[in-house]
Amino acid sequence: MRTVAILAIFGLSLSACSPTSYSGFAKSGVSRETASRDDTSCSVEANRLFPSATFTTTVYGGYHGGYGGYVGGSWGGYPGYYGGNHIQTRDVNAGMRAEHRRDCMSLKGYSAVTHPVCTEQQLAGRQYTPVKGAPKPAPNLCAIRAQSGGVALVDLSKPV
């Protein structure tokens, strides 16, 4: 029983970390391949103009002092210790790359869009074919993880 409860808590904590939306770009009359190619060219240009500039910083945990003294004929208390260290990494150009990519796609006629991720209840074990092109958000569209590892949009009103 205890193992089941631990697994349930673990499953709930993992689902809480899952994304609830997918952000992309939409443009009427454009195939998914063209949208992907335009997005890739904008990303390559952004990476060329604003290359990764990663800085690492070691954050020290510091010294946590102990206490002690000579009490009743013996030494007591506990010794101090040094906290664990960790390394923080930051790419200072990441924001500029993202902004350039958005601007580049906008110049090509795309609009930034956000689609919700499909829930298990919405899918209910049914199969859907991916939506063609780069559509604008609609109540019946949601995103799923594709077998290829990418994201696909599906129309919940058109099961296979």
Backbone bond lengths (Angstrom), bond angles and torsions (degrees), N, CA, C in turn:
res aa  C-N    CA-C-N  psi(-1)  N-CA   C-N-CA  omega(-1)  CA-C   N-CA-C  phi
1 M - - - 1.450 - - 1.532 110.53 -
2 R 1.328 116.02 -41.96 1.461 120.39 -179.14 1.525 110.54 -64.25
3 T 1.336 117.43 -39.90 1.458 121.72 179.20 1.526 110.69 -63.10
4 V 1.323 117.21 -41.04 1.461 121.16 178.91 1.527 110.22 -62.30
5 A 1.317 116.93 -42.38 1.462 120.83 179.94 1.526 110.61 -64.44
6 I 1.329 117.35 -41.76 1.465 121.07 179.17 1.524 110.39 -64.21
7 L 1.344 117.09 -43.06 1.462 120.20 178.90 1.527 111.35 -64.90
8 A 1.325 117.69 -37.25 1.464 120.88 178.61 1.522 110.65 -65.06
9 I 1.326 116.54 -43.22 1.466 120.59 178.69 1.528 109.54 -64.41
10 F 1.329 117.37 -42.15 1.462 121.92 178.70 1.528 110.46 -61.87
11 G 1.324 117.34 -43.47 1.468 121.42 178.99 1.517 111.90 -63.94
12 L 1.335 116.92 -41.77 1.458 120.32 178.21 1.516 111.38 -65.75
13 S 1.339 116.78 -38.58 1.465 118.25 -179.86 1.520 110.89 -68.97
14 L 1.327 118.70 -33.58 1.457 121.21 177.11 1.520 110.80 -69.40
15 S 1.327 117.31 -41.14 1.453 119.50 -179.54 1.525 110.84 -67.52
16 A 1.316 117.77 -27.49 1.455 120.78 177.63 1.526 110.95 -68.16
17 C 1.337 117.18 -23.84 1.456 121.22 -179.90 1.525 112.19 -88.52
18 S 1.307 118.31 -8.95 1.455 121.49 -177.62 1.521 110.27 -70.69
19 P 1.343 116.87 144.05 1.459 118.34 178.63 1.527 110.50 -68.17
20 T 1.322 116.53 148.98 1.460 121.17 179.85 1.519 111.68 -108.96
21 S 1.337 116.49 -3.34 1.456 119.48 178.07 1.523 110.39 -149.75
22 Y 1.325 114.55 162.41 1.453 123.00 178.46 1.521 107.54 -126.96
23 S 1.313 117.08 126.36 1.459 121.55 179.64 1.515 109.95 -102.43
24 G 1.319 116.00 138.24 1.450 121.35 179.58 1.515 109.88 -157.18
25 F 1.317 115.98 -154.36 1.456 122.06 -178.54 1.513 109.41 -131.52
26 A 1.334 116.85 146.38 1.466 122.47 -179.35 1.523 109.99 -126.75
27 K 1.340 114.20 144.84 1.462 120.87 174.76 1.523 107.19 -156.33
28 S 1.312 116.89 126.46 1.471 121.35 -178.19 1.524 110.81 -64.27
29 G 1.338 115.47 140.55 1.454 121.96 174.66 1.513 115.50 75.35
30 V 1.327 117.88 13.08 1.462 121.35 -178.68 1.525 108.82 -108.41
31 S 1.334 116.46 135.30 1.469 119.97 177.53 1.524 109.43 -73.90
32 R 1.309 114.95 159.81 1.467 120.45 179.03 1.531 110.19 -61.19
33 E 1.333 116.98 -36.54 1.454 121.53 -179.40 1.533 110.57 -65.27
34 T 1.335 116.79 -42.82 1.469 120.82 178.76 1.523 110.09 -65.31
35 A 1.328 117.07 -43.94 1.464 120.90 178.79 1.528 110.22 -61.19
36 S 1.324 117.18 -42.65 1.466 121.44 178.98 1.528 110.36 -64.45
37 R 1.322 117.30 -42.64 1.464 121.56 179.96 1.541 110.13 -64.21
38 D 1.341 117.49 -43.83 1.465 120.82 178.49 1.529 110.76 -63.44
39 D 1.327 116.70 -42.83 1.461 121.04 179.26 1.535 110.35 -62.39
40 T 1.337 116.14 -42.33 1.462 119.91 179.20 1.522 111.03 -63.92
41 S 1.336 117.43 -43.67 1.473 119.47 -179.51 1.525 110.89 -64.40
42 C 1.333 118.00 -38.02 1.465 120.92 177.26 1.532 110.91 -66.90
43 S 1.335 117.10 -38.93 1.462 120.63 178.72 1.520 111.33 -66.86
44 V 1.333 117.07 -41.42 1.474 121.11 179.11 1.530 109.63 -63.22
45 E 1.328 116.09 -43.90 1.467 120.09 178.59 1.526 110.85 -62.35
46 A 1.322 117.26 -43.38 1.466 121.34 179.05 1.530 110.73 -63.38
47 N 1.339 117.17 -40.44 1.469 120.51 178.45 1.522 111.51 -66.66
48 R 1.333 116.94 -34.31 1.464 120.79 179.35 1.535 109.94 -70.80
49 L 1.342 117.25 -43.29 1.456 121.24 -177.68 1.534 113.17 -74.79
50 F 1.328 115.93 -34.78 1.472 121.01 -176.88 1.529 109.32 -129.32
51 P 1.341 116.96 73.50 1.471 119.52 -177.25 1.529 111.33 -63.67
52 S 1.300 114.33 161.64 1.463 120.25 179.75 1.523 109.81 -58.46
53 A 1.302 115.99 129.06 1.464 123.00 176.42 1.521 106.18 -127.02
54 T 1.315 114.37 84.06 1.459 120.82 -172.55 1.526 110.84 -94.54
55 F 1.313 115.20 129.74 1.451 121.66 176.62 1.521 108.19 -119.58
56 T 1.319 115.29 138.42 1.460 119.52 177.75 1.525 108.89 -114.55
57 T 1.298 114.64 145.33 1.453 122.15 179.03 1.515 107.85 -133.38
58 T 1.320 116.15 131.90 1.458 120.00 174.61 1.519 108.14 -89.32
59 V 1.315 115.66 124.14 1.457 121.26 178.97 1.525 107.00 -102.41
60 Y 1.312 114.60 118.65 1.461 119.84 -177.36 1.518 110.46 -86.04
61 G 1.319 115.00 139.44 1.458 120.54 179.95 1.510 112.67 -73.77
62 G 1.342 116.65 -20.63 1.455 120.60 177.85 1.521 113.07 84.24
63 Y 1.315 115.02 173.21 1.460 121.79 -179.61 1.519 109.07 -96.65
64 H 1.306 115.09 130.56 1.463 121.61 176.82 1.520 106.93 -108.95
65 G 1.314 115.55 106.73 1.462 121.00 -173.20 1.511 113.33 -67.61
66 G 1.291 114.06 146.88 1.462 120.48 177.92 1.518 109.80 -95.38
67 Y 1.289 115.06 -170.56 1.449 119.61 175.11 1.521 106.45 -140.62
68 G 1.248 115.28 161.93 1.452 118.41 178.99 1.514 110.22 169.42
69 G 1.276 114.24 179.08 1.458 120.26 179.20 1.529 109.50 167.68
70 Y 1.262 113.58 177.47 1.453 120.45 -179.45 1.514 108.04 -91.97
71 V 1.339 115.64 109.97 1.455 120.48 -176.86 1.526 108.68 -128.09
72 G 1.321 115.90 126.55 1.466 121.00 174.45 1.523 114.11 57.54
73 G 1.292 117.88 36.00 1.455 120.86 175.48 1.523 114.52 88.44
74 S 1.377 118.29 3.07 1.469 119.08 177.58 1.534 109.60 -145.64
75 W 1.308 113.59 162.19 1.463 119.37 178.11 1.520 109.09 -82.69
76 G 1.320 117.27 138.51 1.458 120.87 -179.79 1.524 110.89 -133.79
77 G 1.331 116.80 -177.12 1.458 121.26 179.31 1.525 111.32 99.15
78 Y 1.325 115.75 -163.17 1.452 119.39 176.02 1.528 108.42 -138.76
79 P 1.317 116.50 153.20 1.459 119.60 -177.67 1.529 110.83 -78.39
80 G 1.299 116.35 157.23 1.453 120.90 174.23 1.527 109.64 -74.49
81 Y 1.330 117.12 171.09 1.467 121.35 179.69 1.524 109.48 -150.84
82 Y 1.307 114.99 161.64 1.455 121.12 175.75 1.520 108.74 -96.87
83 G 1.313 116.10 132.11 1.465 120.79 178.70 1.521 110.59 -71.15
84 G 1.308 116.44 161.12 1.458 120.89 179.98 1.529 111.68 -68.22
85 N 1.308 115.80 149.85 1.458 121.64 176.75 1.520 109.32 -100.57
86 H 1.313 117.28 155.06 1.449 120.64 172.83 1.525 108.73 -144.19
87 I 1.307 115.03 158.50 1.459 120.47 -177.30 1.523 108.81 -107.53
88 Q 1.321 116.31 130.19 1.459 122.13 175.73 1.525 108.02 -103.94
89 T 1.329 116.85 134.60 1.450 122.33 178.78 1.518 108.83 -117.25
90 R 1.332 115.78 136.98 1.469 119.95 -178.08 1.526 108.79 -141.05
91 D 1.330 116.43 129.18 1.456 122.56 175.11 1.529 107.21 -98.19
92 V 1.325 117.03 107.36 1.460 120.62 -174.18 1.531 112.62 -71.46
93 N 1.331 118.61 -16.36 1.464 121.13 -179.71 1.529 113.40 -96.27
94 A 1.322 118.66 -2.15 1.472 121.19 -176.16 1.525 111.93 -58.54
95 G 1.303 118.26 -42.57 1.455 121.38 -179.92 1.523 112.26 -64.94
96 M 1.337 116.41 -39.46 1.469 119.49 179.85 1.528 111.00 -69.08
97 R 1.347 116.81 -36.05 1.470 119.75 176.58 1.517 110.48 -63.18
98 A 1.328 116.74 -45.82 1.470 121.09 -179.44 1.527 110.94 -62.90
99 E 1.321 117.20 -41.81 1.464 120.89 179.82 1.535 110.65 -66.01
100 H 1.334 117.08 -41.72 1.460 119.82 179.34 1.535 110.78 -64.60
101 R 1.329 116.24 -40.11 1.473 120.27 178.72 1.529 110.13 -61.27
102 R 1.334 117.43 -46.01 1.472 121.35 178.25 1.528 111.01 -60.91
103 D 1.339 116.81 -44.65 1.469 120.53 179.54 1.525 111.28 -63.97
104 C 1.322 117.47 -42.58 1.459 122.76 179.48 1.535 110.47 -60.89
105 M 1.320 117.27 -46.09 1.465 120.65 179.75 1.522 110.52 -66.34
106 S 1.309 117.24 -36.48 1.459 121.16 177.70 1.533 110.38 -63.82
107 L 1.324 117.28 -41.40 1.467 121.14 177.93 1.527 111.82 -64.57
108 K 1.328 116.74 -25.57 1.469 120.96 177.94 1.528 111.42 -87.17
109 G 1.346 117.55 3.40 1.458 121.51 175.29 1.517 115.47 95.57
110 Y 1.338 118.44 9.93 1.466 121.50 -179.42 1.521 110.37 -91.80
111 S 1.314 115.28 154.01 1.465 122.44 173.88 1.527 107.84 -113.65
112 A 1.322 116.58 139.74 1.463 120.15 174.77 1.526 108.50 -70.67
113 V 1.333 116.89 133.11 1.468 121.66 -179.31 1.523 109.67 -135.18
114 T 1.320 114.79 159.05 1.460 121.48 175.16 1.521 107.93 -129.55
115 H 1.331 116.18 126.42 1.465 122.24 177.64 1.529 108.12 -111.84
116 P 1.336 118.35 140.58 1.466 119.38 176.16 1.527 110.46 -70.12
117 V 1.316 116.28 153.28 1.465 121.37 173.69 1.527 107.30 -82.36
118 C 1.335 116.64 135.72 1.472 121.18 -179.47 1.523 110.17 -62.70
119 T 1.312 116.52 139.50 1.458 121.17 175.18 1.531 109.14 -90.83
120 E 1.311 116.20 162.37 1.471 120.29 177.43 1.534 110.74 -61.20
121 Q 1.328 116.76 -35.96 1.462 120.42 179.63 1.528 111.02 -65.08
122 Q 1.335 117.39 -38.54 1.463 120.42 178.98 1.532 111.04 -66.16
123 L 1.322 116.20 -41.58 1.466 119.80 -178.30 1.522 111.96 -75.10
124 A 1.315 117.14 -39.08 1.475 123.96 176.61 1.528 112.70 43.94
125 G 1.311 117.37 40.10 1.466 121.55 176.11 1.515 115.17 76.40
126 R 1.322 118.59 2.40 1.469 121.35 179.36 1.523 110.30 -84.81
127 Q 1.326 116.24 158.52 1.460 123.38 178.63 1.522 110.05 -103.22
128 Y 1.313 117.26 145.95 1.458 123.15 179.69 1.528 108.98 -135.81
129 T 1.318 116.11 147.51 1.459 119.28 173.94 1.526 107.55 -91.91
130 P 1.335 116.86 145.66 1.470 119.33 -179.78 1.527 111.79 -61.65
131 V 1.308 115.58 146.45 1.464 122.54 177.29 1.524 107.49 -74.65
132 K 1.310 116.42 138.02 1.459 121.15 179.06 1.522 110.19 -81.61
133 G 1.320 115.81 150.69 1.453 121.47 175.74 1.511 113.29 78.99
134 A 1.315 115.34 -163.20 1.462 123.09 -179.18 1.527 108.29 -122.49
135 P 1.355 116.90 78.42 1.472 120.41 -172.87 1.519 113.91 -75.99
136 K 1.313 113.93 158.85 1.463 121.03 173.08 1.536 107.96 -77.38
137 P 1.334 118.64 156.44 1.459 121.04 179.90 1.525 112.70 -57.47
138 A 1.313 115.50 144.44 1.464 123.21 176.22 1.529 107.15 -146.71
139 P 1.343 118.22 155.58 1.465 120.74 -177.13 1.534 113.60 -59.51
140 N 1.323 117.79 -27.06 1.459 120.70 -176.69 1.538 112.77 -94.65
141 L 1.333 119.23 1.65 1.461 122.05 179.09 1.519 111.01 -101.39
142 C 1.332 115.38 138.82 1.457 120.20 173.94 1.522 108.42 -150.65
143 A 1.314 116.48 165.90 1.463 122.51 -175.35 1.521 111.26 -102.74
144 I 1.340 115.56 142.22 1.474 121.59 174.57 1.519 108.40 -129.45
145 R 1.317 116.64 159.08 1.463 122.22 175.88 1.518 107.14 -78.15
146 A 1.325 117.38 122.74 1.462 122.10 -179.64 1.525 110.24 -80.10
147 Q 1.316 116.67 158.30 1.461 121.41 178.97 1.518 111.48 -61.10
148 S 1.320 117.15 -28.99 1.465 121.18 -179.79 1.526 111.62 -75.52
149 G 1.324 117.42 -6.12 1.454 121.62 179.77 1.516 113.04 101.02
150 G 1.324 117.98 -13.26 1.457 121.61 178.20 1.516 111.18 -85.31
151 V 1.312 115.25 -160.63 1.461 121.98 179.67 1.517 108.28 -119.67
152 A 1.324 116.79 140.38 1.458 122.38 176.48 1.523 108.30 -126.78
153 L 1.316 115.61 146.25 1.463 121.14 174.62 1.505 108.44 -96.01
154 V 1.342 116.54 139.86 1.457 121.52 177.73 1.519 109.59 -127.43
155 D 1.328 115.72 152.92 1.455 123.41 177.69 1.520 107.05 -101.34
156 L 1.332 117.29 109.89 1.460 122.10 -175.94 1.532 112.79 -66.06
157 S 1.322 117.36 -16.36 1.456 119.86 179.13 1.528 111.72 -85.59
158 K 1.330 118.48 -1.59 1.466 122.05 -177.83 1.525 111.61 -130.92
159 P 1.343 118.63 69.96 1.468 118.87 175.39 1.519 111.17 -70.56
160 V 1.325 116.11 156.79 1.470 121.46 -179.82 1.511 109.46 -79.93
